[in-house]
Amino acid sequence: MNDIGDDLSQGIARRIRAERTQREWSLAELSERSGVSKAMLSAIERNGTSPTAALLVRVASAFGMTLSSLIARAELRGGSILREKDQPVWRDPGTGYIRRHLSPASDMPLELIRVEMPAGAKVSLPASSYAFIRQQIWLMEGRLEFTEGDVVHVMEAGDCLALGPPADCTFYAPGPAAAIYLVALMRGSQ
């Protein structure tokens, strides 16, 4: 497994600054578009803090990207095969969940992401993070309670869920073991 810390964190910091600069946005403009404070954005761009998944989703959404795309652009290089040792791995400092980007960089709209969520961990993401994507979640191990809007889906190992239209969502691993799941994400479709 890649080092889960410094290299990817630095890459994410550089990518956020590059995306903002490419769009000729000030920190104030990115702050307004993402709902993240200028001080926090500045700290992220300087790699002075480790942002949570929920915060990164808001920044990525402001750029019209998914969290996966942001992480992929921070680390991935081209090629038709992405070796396990080269797959970007990121740990959410708030929950400890580990997100591994499996898909090689390509113009294909499909991304595969493996997530390991520790027992008891919970991550909530706003509907805006699903605005440009469709996805399915396949639970490989453990249990997962996935709340999509007002609906709670209780998932057991082997279950696969196709998400509906964008809604506020919460991932919760009730335990006793970690929830390990695969996300198949299709960009650019609703």
matplotlib code that plots the C-alpha trace (Angstrom):
import matplotlib.pyplot as plt

x = [0.0, 1.2, 2.2, -1.2, 0.0, 2.5, 2.9, -0.8, -1.6, 1.0, -0.4, -3.9, -2.7, -0.9, -3.9, -6.4, -4.1, -3.6, -7.4, -8.1, -5.3, -6.3, -9.8, -8.3, -10.2, -9.1, -9.3, -12.4, -14.1, -13.3, -14.5, -17.8, -18.3, -17.4, -18.6, -15.1, -13.4, -10.6, -8.4, -9.0, -8.5, -5.2, -4.1, -5.0, -3.1, 0.0, -0.4, -0.8, -3.8, -5.2, -8.7, -11.6, -13.4, -16.5, -14.4, -12.6, -15.9, -17.1, -13.9, -14.1, -17.8, -16.9, -14.6, -17.3, -15.3, -15.8, -13.5, -12.1, -11.3, -9.5, -7.5, -6.7, -5.5, -3.3, -1.5, -2.3, -0.2, -1.4, -1.3, -3.8, -2.8, -2.5, -0.4, -1.6, 1.6, 0.9, -2.8, -3.4, -4.5, -6.0, -7.0, -9.7, -8.2, -11.6, -12.9, -9.9, -11.6, -9.2, -10.0, -8.0, -8.4, -8.3, -8.8, -6.0, -6.1, -8.1, -10.8, -13.3, -16.1, -15.9, -14.0, -13.6, -12.8, -12.3, -13.2, -12.5, -14.5, -13.7, -16.5, -18.3, -17.2, -19.7, -19.2, -21.9, -21.7, -24.0, -26.1, -23.8, -21.1, -23.3, -24.4, -22.1, -22.1, -24.1, -22.8, -23.3, -21.9, -21.0, -20.4, -17.6, -17.2, -19.0, -22.2, -23.0, -26.0, -26.2, -28.7, -29.8, -32.0, -34.7, -34.1, -31.8, -30.4, -29.1, -26.5, -24.9, -21.8, -22.6, -25.3, -25.1, -27.0, -27.6, -27.9, -30.8, -30.8, -28.4, -29.4, -27.5, -26.0, -24.4, -22.2, -22.1, -20.3, -22.2, -19.6, -18.5, -16.0, -15.0, -17.2, -15.2, -16.9, -16.4, -17.8, -18.4, -18.8, -19.9, -19.0, -21.0, -24.4, -27.5]
y = [0.0, 3.5, 5.8, 7.2, 10.6, 13.1, 12.5, 12.4, 15.3, 17.4, 16.4, 17.3, 20.7, 21.4, 20.2, 22.4, 25.4, 24.5, 24.0, 27.4, 29.1, 27.6, 29.1, 32.4, 32.3, 34.0, 32.2, 34.3, 33.1, 29.4, 30.0, 31.4, 28.6, 25.8, 27.1, 26.5, 29.4, 31.3, 30.5, 26.8, 26.8, 28.7, 26.1, 23.3, 24.8, 25.2, 21.6, 23.0, 20.9, 17.5, 18.2, 15.8, 14.0, 16.1, 19.3, 18.0, 17.0, 20.6, 21.9, 19.3, 20.1, 23.8, 22.8, 20.6, 17.5, 14.4, 13.7, 10.8, 13.0, 15.5, 12.8, 11.1, 14.4, 14.9, 11.7, 9.6, 9.4, 8.0, 4.4, 1.6, -0.3, 1.1, -1.2, -1.7, 0.0, 3.1, 3.5, 6.7, 5.9, 8.6, 8.4, 10.7, 12.3, 12.8, 9.2, 7.1, 5.7, 4.7, 5.4, 3.7, 4.9, 1.8, 3.1, 4.1, 7.7, 7.8, 9.6, 6.9, 8.2, 5.2, 5.2, 2.4, 3.3, 0.9, 2.2, 0.7, 2.4, 1.6, 0.2, 3.2, 5.7, 8.0, 10.3, 12.7, 14.2, 16.9, 16.3, 18.6, 16.0, 13.7, 16.4, 15.2, 11.5, 8.3, 5.5, 2.0, 0.7, -3.0, -4.0, -6.6, -7.1, -5.9, -4.0, -0.5, 1.7, 4.1, 7.0, 8.6, 11.6, 10.2, 6.5, 4.3, 1.3, -1.4, -3.4, -6.8, -8.2, -8.9, -6.3, -3.8, -0.4, 1.9, 5.5, 7.6, 11.3, 13.5, 13.7, 14.3, 11.0, 9.4, 6.3, 4.6, 1.4, 0.0, -2.7, -4.9, -5.0, -2.4, -2.0, -2.6, -1.6, -0.8, 2.3, 2.3, 5.9, 7.1, 10.8, 13.2, 11.5, 12.1]
z = [0.0, -0.8, 2.1, 3.1, 4.2, 3.0, -0.8, -1.6, 0.8, -0.9, -4.3, -3.2, -2.0, -5.3, -7.3, -5.5, -6.0, -9.7, -10.3, -8.7, -10.6, -13.9, -13.4, -12.3, -9.0, -5.9, -2.6, -1.9, -5.0, -4.3, -0.7, -1.9, -4.4, -2.0, 1.3, 2.8, 4.6, 2.9, 5.9, 5.6, 1.8, 2.3, 4.9, 2.6, -0.4, 1.8, 3.0, 6.5, 7.4, 6.4, 5.1, 5.7, 3.0, 3.5, 3.1, 0.0, -1.6, -1.3, -2.9, -5.7, -6.3, -6.7, -9.5, -11.1, -10.1, -7.9, -4.9, -6.9, -9.8, -7.5, -5.9, -9.3, -10.7, -7.7, -8.2, -11.3, -14.4, -17.7, -18.8, -19.3, -16.1, -12.6, -10.5, -6.9, -5.6, -7.7, -6.8, -4.8, -1.3, 1.0, 4.7, 6.0, 9.1, 10.6, 10.4, 9.5, 6.4, 3.6, 0.0, -2.8, -6.4, -8.5, -12.1, -14.4, -15.7, -18.9, -20.8, -19.8, -17.6, -15.2, -12.0, -9.4, -5.8, -2.9, 0.6, 4.0, 6.6, 10.3, 12.5, 14.0, 11.4, 9.7, 6.7, 5.4, 1.9, 0.4, -2.6, -4.6, -4.5, -6.6, -9.1, -11.9, -11.3, -11.0, -8.8, -7.4, -4.1, -3.8, -0.1, -0.1, 3.7, 6.9, 7.2, 5.8, 6.6, 3.7, 4.1, 0.8, 1.5, 3.8, 2.9, 4.9, 3.1, 5.4, 3.4, 4.1, 2.4, -1.3, -1.6, -4.4, -4.3, -7.3, -6.1, -7.3, -8.1, -6.1, -2.4, 0.9, 1.8, 4.9, 5.0, 8.4, 9.3, 12.3, 13.0, 14.6, 11.7, 9.1, 6.0, 2.8, -0.4, -4.0, -5.6, -9.4, -10.4, -13.8, -14.5, -16.5, -16.3, -14.2]

ax = plt.figure().add_subplot(projection="3d")
ax.plot(x, y, z, "-o")
ax.set_aspect("equal")
plt.show()
